[in-house]
């Protein structure tokens, strides 16, 4: 968990000087099973114009059973 927190801090530092896509944090928080944070970042990605194809990855299958996932996918233009 310490390593993950270090990566999140590093992303915060990098974000001060360059663009870091929001879906990067979505994947990290999904991996930690921190769904509220994952969906917060998925919403930021949607607002940023992200493609729903980022969110079809088997790496984040654990989000698929949550109704917020489908809601975000539809908001990104996913037709299902």
PDB file of N, CA, C and O in Angstrom, chain B, residues numbered from 101:
ATOM      1  N   UNK B 101       0.819  -1.193   0.000  1.00  0.00           N
ATOM      2  CA  UNK B 101       0.000   0.000   0.000  1.00  0.00           C
ATOM      3  C   UNK B 101       0.867   1.262   0.000  1.00  0.00           C
ATOM      4  O   UNK B 101       0.497   2.275  -0.593  1.00  0.00           O
ATOM      5  N   UNK B 102       2.015   1.194   0.665  1.00  0.00           N
ATOM      6  CA  UNK B 102       2.916   2.344   0.676  1.00  0.00           C
ATOM      7  C   UNK B 102       3.366   2.704  -0.731  1.00  0.00           C
ATOM      8  O   UNK B 102       3.457   3.878  -1.090  1.00  0.00           O
ATOM      9  N   UNK B 103       3.643   1.683  -1.515  1.00  0.00           N
ATOM     10  CA  UNK B 103       4.108   1.917  -2.894  1.00  0.00           C
ATOM     11  C   UNK B 103       3.010   2.602  -3.710  1.00  0.00           C
ATOM     12  O   UNK B 103       3.290   3.502  -4.502  1.00  0.00           O
ATOM     13  N   UNK B 104       1.793   2.183  -3.520  1.00  0.00           N
ATOM     14  CA  UNK B 104       0.666   2.786  -4.251  1.00  0.00           C
ATOM     15  C   UNK B 104       0.506   4.246  -3.838  1.00  0.00           C
ATOM     16  O   UNK B 104       0.295   5.114  -4.684  1.00  0.00           O
ATOM     17  N   UNK B 105       0.604   4.510  -2.558  1.00  0.00           N
ATOM     18  CA  UNK B 105       0.496   5.898  -2.089  1.00  0.00           C
ATOM     19  C   UNK B 105       1.619   6.746  -2.659  1.00  0.00           C
ATOM     20  O   UNK B 105       1.410   7.915  -2.983  1.00  0.00           O
ATOM     21  N   UNK B 106       2.809   6.170  -2.783  1.00  0.00           N
ATOM     22  CA  UNK B 106       3.934   6.890  -3.378  1.00  0.00           C
ATOM     23  C   UNK B 106       3.658   7.207  -4.850  1.00  0.00           C
ATOM     24  O   UNK B 106       3.994   8.289  -5.330  1.00  0.00           O
ATOM     25  N   UNK B 107       3.053   6.273  -5.549  1.00  0.00           N
ATOM     26  CA  UNK B 107       2.715   6.501  -6.961  1.00  0.00           C
ATOM     27  C   UNK B 107       1.666   7.596  -7.077  1.00  0.00           C
ATOM     28  O   UNK B 107       1.764   8.457  -7.951  1.00  0.00           O
ATOM     29  N   UNK B 108       0.673   7.573  -6.214  1.00  0.00           N
ATOM     30  CA  UNK B 108      -0.352   8.624  -6.246  1.00  0.00           C
ATOM     31  C   UNK B 108       0.255  10.000  -5.946  1.00  0.00           C
ATOM     32  O   UNK B 108      -0.114  10.990  -6.577  1.00  0.00           O
ATOM     33  N   UNK B 109       1.181  10.062  -4.990  1.00  0.00           N
ATOM     34  CA  UNK B 109       1.866  11.336  -4.703  1.00  0.00           C
ATOM     35  C   UNK B 109       2.673  11.789  -5.908  1.00  0.00           C
ATOM     36  O   UNK B 109       2.702  12.976  -6.235  1.00  0.00           O
ATOM     37  N   UNK B 110       3.328  10.842  -6.565  1.00  0.00           N
ATOM     38  CA  UNK B 110       4.121  11.170  -7.750  1.00  0.00           C
ATOM     39  C   UNK B 110       3.216  11.714  -8.866  1.00  0.00           C
ATOM     40  O   UNK B 110       3.578  12.674  -9.547  1.00  0.00           O
ATOM     41  N   UNK B 111       2.053  11.105  -9.048  1.00  0.00           N
ATOM     42  CA  UNK B 111       1.109  11.616 -10.047  1.00  0.00           C
ATOM     43  C   UNK B 111       0.668  13.030  -9.708  1.00  0.00           C
ATOM     44  O   UNK B 111       0.547  13.870 -10.600  1.00  0.00           O
ATOM     45  N   UNK B 112       0.425  13.305  -8.425  1.00  0.00           N
ATOM     46  CA  UNK B 112       0.057  14.655  -8.004  1.00  0.00           C
ATOM     47  C   UNK B 112       1.159  15.653  -8.342  1.00  0.00           C
ATOM     48  O   UNK B 112       0.883  16.748  -8.832  1.00  0.00           O
ATOM     49  N   UNK B 113       2.407  15.274  -8.081  1.00  0.00           N
ATOM     50  CA  UNK B 113       3.539  16.151  -8.388  1.00  0.00           C
ATOM     51  C   UNK B 113       3.667  16.383  -9.886  1.00  0.00           C
ATOM     52  O   UNK B 113       3.872  17.514 -10.327  1.00  0.00           O
ATOM     53  N   UNK B 114       3.547  15.328 -10.660  1.00  0.00           N
ATOM     54  CA  UNK B 114       3.640  15.453 -12.110  1.00  0.00           C
ATOM     55  C   UNK B 114       2.511  16.309 -12.674  1.00  0.00           C
ATOM     56  O   UNK B 114       2.708  17.070 -13.621  1.00  0.00           O
ATOM     57  N   UNK B 115       1.337  16.176 -12.086  1.00  0.00           N
ATOM     58  CA  UNK B 115       0.168  16.924 -12.573  1.00  0.00           C
ATOM     59  C   UNK B 115       0.350  18.432 -12.427  1.00  0.00           C
ATOM     60  O   UNK B 115      -0.341  19.205 -13.091  1.00  0.00           O
ATOM     61  N   UNK B 116       1.260  18.852 -11.578  1.00  0.00           N
ATOM     62  CA  UNK B 116       1.520  20.284 -11.415  1.00  0.00           C
ATOM     63  C   UNK B 116       2.209  20.874 -12.648  1.00  0.00           C
ATOM     64  O   UNK B 116       2.145  22.082 -12.880  1.00  0.00           O
ATOM     65  N   UNK B 117       2.867  20.020 -13.437  1.00  0.00           N
ATOM     66  CA  UNK B 117       3.618  20.529 -14.585  1.00  0.00           C
ATOM     67  C   UNK B 117       3.235  19.903 -15.922  1.00  0.00           C
ATOM     68  O   UNK B 117       3.681  20.363 -16.973  1.00  0.00           O
ATOM     69  N   UNK B 118       2.410  18.856 -15.888  1.00  0.00           N
ATOM     70  CA  UNK B 118       2.017  18.218 -17.146  1.00  0.00           C
ATOM     71  C   UNK B 118       0.659  17.545 -16.985  1.00  0.00           C
ATOM     72  O   UNK B 118       0.148  17.364 -15.880  1.00  0.00           O
ATOM     73  N   UNK B 119       0.108  17.190 -18.113  1.00  0.00           N
ATOM     74  CA  UNK B 119      -1.205  16.544 -18.120  1.00  0.00           C
ATOM     75  C   UNK B 119      -1.076  15.080 -17.709  1.00  0.00           C
ATOM     76  O   UNK B 119      -0.275  14.332 -18.270  1.00  0.00           O
ATOM     77  N   UNK B 120      -1.870  14.690 -16.733  1.00  0.00           N
ATOM     78  CA  UNK B 120      -1.974  13.292 -16.313  1.00  0.00           C
ATOM     79  C   UNK B 120      -3.437  12.885 -16.528  1.00  0.00           C
ATOM     80  O   UNK B 120      -4.320  13.419 -15.858  1.00  0.00           O
ATOM     81  N   UNK B 121      -3.710  11.955 -17.444  1.00  0.00           N
ATOM     82  CA  UNK B 121      -5.091  11.563 -17.698  1.00  0.00           C
ATOM     83  C   UNK B 121      -5.779  11.041 -16.440  1.00  0.00           C
ATOM     84  O   UNK B 121      -5.206  10.237 -15.706  1.00  0.00           O
ATOM     85  N   UNK B 122      -6.996  11.492 -16.192  1.00  0.00           N
ATOM     86  CA  UNK B 122      -7.715  11.053 -14.989  1.00  0.00           C
ATOM     87  C   UNK B 122      -7.913   9.541 -14.903  1.00  0.00           C
ATOM     88  O   UNK B 122      -7.987   8.988 -13.805  1.00  0.00           O
ATOM     89  N   UNK B 123      -7.999   8.870 -16.051  1.00  0.00           N
ATOM     90  CA  UNK B 123      -8.231   7.424 -15.974  1.00  0.00           C
ATOM     91  C   UNK B 123      -7.077   6.678 -15.311  1.00  0.00           C
ATOM     92  O   UNK B 123      -7.258   5.554 -14.844  1.00  0.00           O
ATOM     93  N   UNK B 124      -5.896   7.288 -15.265  1.00  0.00           N
ATOM     94  CA  UNK B 124      -4.780   6.641 -14.561  1.00  0.00           C
ATOM     95  C   UNK B 124      -5.138   6.402 -13.097  1.00  0.00           C
ATOM     96  O   UNK B 124      -4.896   5.324 -12.554  1.00  0.00           O
ATOM     97  N   UNK B 125      -5.709   7.409 -12.476  1.00  0.00           N
ATOM     98  CA  UNK B 125      -6.094   7.260 -11.073  1.00  0.00           C
ATOM     99  C   UNK B 125      -7.308   6.338 -10.922  1.00  0.00           C
ATOM    100  O   UNK B 125      -7.431   5.627  -9.925  1.00  0.00           O
ATOM    101  N   UNK B 126      -8.193   6.352 -11.903  1.00  0.00           N
ATOM    102  CA  UNK B 126      -9.331   5.427 -11.854  1.00  0.00           C
ATOM    103  C   UNK B 126      -8.827   3.993 -11.742  1.00  0.00           C
ATOM    104  O   UNK B 126      -9.324   3.220 -10.922  1.00  0.00           O
ATOM    105  N   UNK B 127      -7.852   3.641 -12.556  1.00  0.00           N
ATOM    106  CA  UNK B 127      -7.322   2.278 -12.546  1.00  0.00           C
ATOM    107  C   UNK B 127      -6.654   1.960 -11.214  1.00  0.00           C
ATOM    108  O   UNK B 127      -6.802   0.853 -10.696  1.00  0.00           O
ATOM    109  N   UNK B 128      -5.928   2.912 -10.661  1.00  0.00           N
ATOM    110  CA  UNK B 128      -5.258   2.673  -9.378  1.00  0.00           C
ATOM    111  C   UNK B 128      -6.286   2.436  -8.282  1.00  0.00           C
ATOM    112  O   UNK B 128      -6.185   1.468  -7.527  1.00  0.00           O
ATOM    113  N   UNK B 129      -7.277   3.321  -8.195  1.00  0.00           N
ATOM    114  CA  UNK B 129      -8.277   3.172  -7.136  1.00  0.00           C
ATOM    115  C   UNK B 129      -9.139   1.928  -7.339  1.00  0.00           C
ATOM    116  O   UNK B 129      -9.559   1.305  -6.363  1.00  0.00           O
ATOM    117  N   UNK B 130      -9.406   1.561  -8.577  1.00  0.00           N
ATOM    118  CA  UNK B 130     -10.141   0.314  -8.827  1.00  0.00           C
ATOM    119  C   UNK B 130      -9.324  -0.875  -8.324  1.00  0.00           C
ATOM    120  O   UNK B 130      -9.868  -1.807  -7.732  1.00  0.00           O
ATOM    121  N   UNK B 131      -8.023  -0.834  -8.565  1.00  0.00           N
ATOM    122  CA  UNK B 131      -7.150  -1.904  -8.094  1.00  0.00           C
ATOM    123  C   UNK B 131      -7.118  -2.016  -6.583  1.00  0.00           C
ATOM    124  O   UNK B 131      -6.896  -3.095  -6.033  1.00  0.00           O
ATOM    125  N   UNK B 132      -7.342  -0.900  -5.920  1.00  0.00           N
ATOM    126  CA  UNK B 132      -7.382  -0.883  -4.456  1.00  0.00           C
ATOM    127  C   UNK B 132      -8.781  -1.183  -3.913  1.00  0.00           C
ATOM    128  O   UNK B 132      -8.985  -1.234  -2.700  1.00  0.00           O
ATOM    129  N   UNK B 133      -9.738  -1.378  -4.816  1.00  0.00           N
ATOM    130  CA  UNK B 133     -11.148  -1.568  -4.451  1.00  0.00           C
ATOM    131  C   UNK B 133     -11.706  -0.364  -3.697  1.00  0.00           C
ATOM    132  O   UNK B 133     -12.598  -0.506  -2.861  1.00  0.00           O
ATOM    133  N   UNK B 134     -11.183   0.805  -3.994  1.00  0.00           N
ATOM    134  CA  UNK B 134     -11.692   2.056  -3.434  1.00  0.00           C
ATOM    135  C   UNK B 134     -12.626   2.663  -4.486  1.00  0.00           C
ATOM    136  O   UNK B 134     -12.258   3.574  -5.228  1.00  0.00           O
ATOM    137  N   UNK B 135     -13.843   2.124  -4.519  1.00  0.00           N
ATOM    138  CA  UNK B 135     -14.763   2.446  -5.601  1.00  0.00           C
ATOM    139  C   UNK B 135     -15.196   3.902  -5.629  1.00  0.00           C
ATOM    140  O   UNK B 135     -15.323   4.480  -6.708  1.00  0.00           O
ATOM    141  N   UNK B 136     -15.424   4.506  -4.476  1.00  0.00           N
ATOM    142  CA  UNK B 136     -15.842   5.908  -4.490  1.00  0.00           C
ATOM    143  C   UNK B 136     -14.793   6.777  -5.171  1.00  0.00           C
ATOM    144  O   UNK B 136     -15.119   7.634  -5.993  1.00  0.00           O
ATOM    145  N   UNK B 137     -13.534   6.549  -4.822  1.00  0.00           N
ATOM    146  CA  UNK B 137     -12.446   7.307  -5.461  1.00  0.00           C
ATOM    147  C   UNK B 137     -12.345   6.965  -6.947  1.00  0.00           C
ATOM    148  O   UNK B 137     -12.155   7.850  -7.781  1.00  0.00           O
ATOM    149  N   UNK B 138     -12.473   5.685  -7.272  1.00  0.00           N
ATOM    150  CA  UNK B 138     -12.387   5.277  -8.681  1.00  0.00           C
ATOM    151  C   UNK B 138     -13.463   5.966  -9.507  1.00  0.00           C
ATOM    152  O   UNK B 138     -13.184   6.453 -10.603  1.00  0.00           O
ATOM    153  N   UNK B 139     -14.689   6.013  -8.994  1.00  0.00           N
ATOM    154  CA  UNK B 139     -15.767   6.640  -9.753  1.00  0.00           C
ATOM    155  C   UNK B 139     -15.640   8.156  -9.782  1.00  0.00           C
ATOM    156  O   UNK B 139     -16.074   8.797 -10.739  1.00  0.00           O
ATOM    157  N   UNK B 140     -15.057   8.723  -8.756  1.00  0.00           N
ATOM    158  CA  UNK B 140     -14.790  10.169  -8.778  1.00  0.00           C
ATOM    159  C   UNK B 140     -13.838  10.506  -9.922  1.00  0.00           C
ATOM    160  O   UNK B 140     -14.049  11.475 -10.650  1.00  0.00           O
ATOM    161  N   UNK B 141     -12.788   9.697 -10.074  1.00  0.00           N
ATOM    162  CA  UNK B 141     -11.834   9.944 -11.149  1.00  0.00           C
ATOM    163  C   UNK B 141     -12.399   9.552 -12.515  1.00  0.00           C
ATOM    164  O   UNK B 141     -12.035  10.153 -13.526  1.00  0.00           O
ATOM    165  N   UNK B 142     -13.274   8.561 -12.557  1.00  0.00           N
ATOM    166  CA  UNK B 142     -13.922   8.218 -13.821  1.00  0.00           C
ATOM    167  C   UNK B 142     -14.806   9.376 -14.268  1.00  0.00           C
ATOM    168  O   UNK B 142     -14.870   9.679 -15.459  1.00  0.00           O
ATOM    169  N   UNK B 143     -15.478  10.018 -13.340  1.00  0.00           N
ATOM    170  CA  UNK B 143     -16.304  11.187 -13.678  1.00  0.00           C
ATOM    171  C   UNK B 143     -15.429  12.333 -14.189  1.00  0.00           C
ATOM    172  O   UNK B 143     -15.809  13.034 -15.127  1.00  0.00           O
ATOM    173  N   UNK B 144     -14.264  12.523 -13.577  1.00  0.00           N
ATOM    174  CA  UNK B 144     -13.348  13.567 -14.049  1.00  0.00           C
ATOM    175  C   UNK B 144     -12.859  13.244 -15.458  1.00  0.00           C
ATOM    176  O   UNK B 144     -12.698  14.136 -16.290  1.00  0.00           O
ATOM    177  N   UNK B 145     -12.625  11.963 -15.713  1.00  0.00           N
ATOM    178  CA  UNK B 145     -12.204  11.554 -17.057  1.00  0.00           C
ATOM    179  C   UNK B 145     -13.312  11.835 -18.069  1.00  0.00           C
ATOM    180  O   UNK B 145     -13.045  12.308 -19.174  1.00  0.00           O
ATOM    181  N   UNK B 146     -14.556  11.542 -17.686  1.00  0.00           N
ATOM    182  CA  UNK B 146     -15.695  11.832 -18.568  1.00  0.00           C
ATOM    183  C   UNK B 146     -15.750  13.323 -18.869  1.00  0.00           C
ATOM    184  O   UNK B 146     -15.909  13.723 -20.022  1.00  0.00           O
ATOM    185  N   UNK B 147     -15.619  14.141 -17.839  1.00  0.00           N
ATOM    186  CA  UNK B 147     -15.632  15.594 -18.028  1.00  0.00           C
ATOM    187  C   UNK B 147     -14.481  16.049 -18.913  1.00  0.00           C
ATOM    188  O   UNK B 147     -14.573  17.069 -19.596  1.00  0.00           O
ATOM    189  N   UNK B 148     -13.402  15.285 -18.893  1.00  0.00           N
ATOM    190  CA  UNK B 148     -12.214  15.591 -19.682  1.00  0.00           C
ATOM    191  C   UNK B 148     -12.332  15.077 -21.115  1.00  0.00           C
ATOM    192  O   UNK B 148     -11.439  15.297 -21.933  1.00  0.00           O
ATOM    193  N   UNK B 149     -13.438  14.391 -21.415  1.00  0.00           N
ATOM    194  CA  UNK B 149     -13.662  13.890 -22.774  1.00  0.00           C
ATOM    195  C   UNK B 149     -13.127  12.504 -23.039  1.00  0.00           C
ATOM    196  O   UNK B 149     -12.896  12.137 -24.192  1.00  0.00           O
ATOM    197  N   UNK B 150     -12.926  11.726 -21.989  1.00  0.00           N
ATOM    198  CA  UNK B 150     -12.367  10.377 -22.150  1.00  0.00           C
ATOM    199  C   UNK B 150     -13.290   9.474 -22.954  1.00  0.00           C
ATOM    200  O   UNK B 150     -14.512   9.617 -22.935  1.00  0.00           O
ATOM    201  N   UNK B 151     -12.675   8.561 -23.645  1.00  0.00           N
ATOM    202  CA  UNK B 151     -13.407   7.545 -24.390  1.00  0.00           C
ATOM    203  C   UNK B 151     -13.863   6.441 -23.439  1.00  0.00           C
ATOM    204  O   UNK B 151     -13.128   6.082 -22.518  1.00  0.00           O
ATOM    205  N   UNK B 152     -15.051   5.902 -23.644  1.00  0.00           N
ATOM    206  CA  UNK B 152     -15.483   4.783 -22.797  1.00  0.00           C
ATOM    207  C   UNK B 152     -14.631   3.530 -23.007  1.00  0.00           C
ATOM    208  O   UNK B 152     -14.670   2.618 -22.182  1.00  0.00           O
ATOM    209  N   UNK B 153     -13.871   3.472 -24.087  1.00  0.00           N
ATOM    210  CA  UNK B 153     -13.061   2.287 -24.347  1.00  0.00           C
ATOM    211  C   UNK B 153     -11.978   2.085 -23.287  1.00  0.00           C
ATOM    212  O   UNK B 153     -11.526   0.958 -23.081  1.00  0.00           O
ATOM    213  N   UNK B 154     -11.559   3.149 -22.617  1.00  0.00           N
ATOM    214  CA  UNK B 154     -10.620   2.986 -21.506  1.00  0.00           C
ATOM    215  C   UNK B 154     -11.223   2.091 -20.420  1.00  0.00           C
ATOM    216  O   UNK B 154     -10.498   1.397 -19.707  1.00  0.00           O
ATOM    217  N   UNK B 155     -12.529   2.113 -20.303  1.00  0.00           N
ATOM    218  CA  UNK B 155     -13.210   1.475 -19.187  1.00  0.00           C
ATOM    219  C   UNK B 155     -13.787   0.109 -19.532  1.00  0.00           C
ATOM    220  O   UNK B 155     -14.629  -0.415 -18.802  1.00  0.00           O
ATOM    221  N   UNK B 156     -13.339  -0.464 -20.638  1.00  0.00           N
ATOM    222  CA  UNK B 156     -13.718  -1.831 -20.988  1.00  0.00           C
ATOM    223  C   UNK B 156     -12.596  -2.809 -20.642  1.00  0.00           C
ATOM    224  O   UNK B 156     -12.687  -3.996 -20.954  1.00  0.00           O
ATOM    225  N   UNK B 157     -11.562  -2.322 -20.010  1.00  0.00           N
ATOM    226  CA  UNK B 157     -10.400  -3.137 -19.670  1.00  0.00           C
ATOM    227  C   UNK B 157     -10.734  -4.185 -18.604  1.00  0.00           C
ATOM    228  O   UNK B 157     -11.443  -3.893 -17.641  1.00  0.00           O
ATOM    229  N   UNK B 158     -10.225  -5.391 -18.779  1.00  0.00           N
ATOM    230  CA  UNK B 158     -10.431  -6.415 -17.736  1.00  0.00           C
ATOM    231  C   UNK B 158      -9.710  -6.050 -16.433  1.00  0.00           C
ATOM    232  O   UNK B 158      -9.984  -6.647 -15.392  1.00  0.00           O
ATOM    233  N   UNK B 159      -8.802  -5.089 -16.476  1.00  0.00           N
ATOM    234  CA  UNK B 159      -8.095  -4.668 -15.266  1.00  0.00           C
ATOM    235  C   UNK B 159      -9.020  -3.994 -14.259  1.00  0.00           C
ATOM    236  O   UNK B 159      -8.704  -3.910 -13.072  1.00  0.00           O
ATOM    237  N   UNK B 160     -10.169  -3.515 -14.744  1.00  0.00           N
ATOM    238  CA  UNK B 160     -11.108  -2.842 -13.846  1.00  0.00           C
ATOM    239  C   UNK B 160     -12.488  -3.506 -13.897  1.00  0.00           C
ATOM    240  O   UNK B 160     -13.511  -2.847 -13.713  1.00  0.00           O
ATOM    241  N   UNK B 161     -12.499  -4.797 -14.146  1.00  0.00           N
ATOM    242  CA  UNK B 161     -13.769  -5.538 -14.157  1.00  0.00           C
ATOM    243  C   UNK B 161     -14.525  -5.418 -12.839  1.00  0.00           C
ATOM    244  O   UNK B 161     -15.747  -5.556 -12.809  1.00  0.00           O
ATOM    245  N   UNK B 162     -13.807  -5.164 -11.758  1.00  0.00           N
ATOM    246  CA  UNK B 162     -14.473  -5.057 -10.465  1.00  0.00           C
ATOM    247  C   UNK B 162     -15.401  -3.840 -10.387  1.00  0.00           C
ATOM    248  O   UNK B 162     -16.245  -3.777  -9.493  1.00  0.00           O
ATOM    249  N   UNK B 163     -15.267  -2.887 -11.291  1.00  0.00           N
ATOM    250  CA  UNK B 163     -16.167  -1.735 -11.320  1.00  0.00           C
ATOM    251  C   UNK B 163     -17.486  -2.046 -12.028  1.00  0.00           C
ATOM    252  O   UNK B 163     -18.495  -1.382 -11.788  1.00  0.00           O
ATOM    253  N   UNK B 164     -17.476  -3.051 -12.894  1.00  0.00           N
ATOM    254  CA  UNK B 164     -18.613  -3.304 -13.783  1.00  0.00           C
ATOM    255  C   UNK B 164     -19.915  -3.622 -13.065  1.00  0.00           C
ATOM    256  O   UNK B 164     -20.990  -3.333 -13.591  1.00  0.00           O
ATOM    257  N   UNK B 165     -19.848  -4.200 -11.898  1.00  0.00           N
ATOM    258  CA  UNK B 165     -21.084  -4.565 -11.204  1.00  0.00           C
ATOM    259  C   UNK B 165     -21.720  -3.389 -10.462  1.00  0.00           C
ATOM    260  O   UNK B 165     -22.845  -3.497  -9.973  1.00  0.00           O
ATOM    261  N   UNK B 166     -21.016  -2.289 -10.379  1.00  0.00           N
ATOM    262  CA  UNK B 166     -21.542  -1.101  -9.698  1.00  0.00           C
ATOM    263  C   UNK B 166     -22.337  -0.273 -10.710  1.00  0.00           C
ATOM    264  O   UNK B 166     -21.823   0.009 -11.792  1.00  0.00           O
ATOM    265  N   UNK B 167     -23.565   0.122 -10.397  1.00  0.00           N
ATOM    266  CA  UNK B 167     -24.383   0.894 -11.340  1.00  0.00           C
ATOM    267  C   UNK B 167     -23.740   2.211 -11.770  1.00  0.00           C
ATOM    268  O   UNK B 167     -24.055   2.730 -12.842  1.00  0.00           O
ATOM    269  N   UNK B 168     -22.854   2.751 -10.958  1.00  0.00           N
ATOM    270  CA  UNK B 168     -22.168   4.001 -11.325  1.00  0.00           C
ATOM    271  C   UNK B 168     -21.305   3.823 -12.559  1.00  0.00           C
ATOM    272  O   UNK B 168     -21.115   4.761 -13.334  1.00  0.00           O
ATOM    273  N   UNK B 169     -20.782   2.613 -12.741  1.00  0.00           N
ATOM    274  CA  UNK B 169     -19.926   2.354 -13.903  1.00  0.00           C
ATOM    275  C   UNK B 169     -20.727   2.498 -15.193  1.00  0.00           C
ATOM    276  O   UNK B 169     -20.318   3.218 -16.104  1.00  0.00           O
ATOM    277  N   UNK B 170     -21.854   1.825 -15.270  1.00  0.00           N
ATOM    278  CA  UNK B 170     -22.678   1.908 -16.470  1.00  0.00           C
ATOM    279  C   UNK B 170     -23.176   3.339 -16.684  1.00  0.00           C
ATOM    280  O   UNK B 170     -23.246   3.817 -17.817  1.00  0.00           O
ATOM    281  N   UNK B 171     -23.513   4.003 -15.610  1.00  0.00           N
ATOM    282  CA  UNK B 171     -23.954   5.398 -15.702  1.00  0.00           C
ATOM    283  C   UNK B 171     -22.857   6.273 -16.323  1.00  0.00           C
ATOM    284  O   UNK B 171     -23.133   7.094 -17.199  1.00  0.00           O
ATOM    285  N   UNK B 172     -21.636   6.095 -15.871  1.00  0.00           N
ATOM    286  CA  UNK B 172     -20.514   6.865 -16.431  1.00  0.00           C
ATOM    287  C   UNK B 172     -20.256   6.471 -17.888  1.00  0.00           C
ATOM    288  O   UNK B 172     -19.998   7.324 -18.737  1.00  0.00           O
ATOM    289  N   UNK B 173     -20.330   5.176 -18.159  1.00  0.00           N
ATOM    290  CA  UNK B 173     -20.103   4.705 -19.526  1.00  0.00           C
ATOM    291  C   UNK B 173     -21.119   5.328 -20.481  1.00  0.00           C
ATOM    292  O   UNK B 173     -20.759   5.800 -21.560  1.00  0.00           O
ATOM    293  N   UNK B 174     -22.375   5.328 -20.084  1.00  0.00           N
ATOM    294  CA  UNK B 174     -23.417   5.929 -20.930  1.00  0.00           C
ATOM    295  C   UNK B 174     -23.175   7.419 -21.105  1.00  0.00           C
ATOM    296  O   UNK B 174     -23.387   7.960 -22.190  1.00  0.00           O
ATOM    297  N   UNK B 175     -22.732   8.091 -20.038  1.00  0.00           N
ATOM    298  CA  UNK B 175     -22.452   9.521 -20.126  1.00  0.00           C
ATOM    299  C   UNK B 175     -21.285   9.807 -21.085  1.00  0.00           C
ATOM    300  O   UNK B 175     -21.189  10.896 -21.652  1.00  0.00           O
ATOM    301  N   UNK B 176     -20.405   8.821 -21.254  1.00  0.00           N
ATOM    302  CA  UNK B 176     -19.292   8.958 -22.190  1.00  0.00           C
ATOM    303  C   UNK B 176     -19.679   8.571 -23.608  1.00  0.00           C
ATOM    304  O   UNK B 176     -18.865   8.676 -24.525  1.00  0.00           O
ATOM    305  N   UNK B 177     -20.914   8.123 -23.794  1.00  0.00           N
ATOM    306  CA  UNK B 177     -21.367   7.773 -25.134  1.00  0.00           C
ATOM    307  C   UNK B 177     -21.460   6.287 -25.414  1.00  0.00           C
ATOM    308  O   UNK B 177     -21.724   5.887 -26.548  1.00  0.00           O
ATOM    309  N   UNK B 178     -21.248   5.465 -24.402  1.00  0.00           N
ATOM    310  CA  UNK B 178     -21.358   4.011 -24.569  1.00  0.00           C
ATOM    311  C   UNK B 178     -22.829   3.691 -24.816  1.00  0.00           C
ATOM    312  O   UNK B 178     -23.678   4.103 -24.025  1.00  0.00           O
ATOM    313  N   UNK B 179     -23.159   2.966 -25.894  1.00  0.00           N
ATOM    314  CA  UNK B 179     -24.572   2.793 -26.267  1.00  0.00           C
ATOM    315  C   UNK B 179     -25.350   1.760 -25.460  1.00  0.00           C
ATOM    316  O   UNK B 179     -26.546   1.598 -25.702  1.00  0.00           O
ATOM    317  N   UNK B 180     -24.744   1.065 -24.533  1.00  0.00           N
ATOM    318  CA  UNK B 180     -25.428  -0.016 -23.821  1.00  0.00           C
ATOM    319  C   UNK B 180     -25.822   0.368 -22.422  1.00  0.00           C
ATOM    320  O   UNK B 180     -26.406  -0.442 -21.701  1.00  0.00           O
TER     321      UNK B 180
END
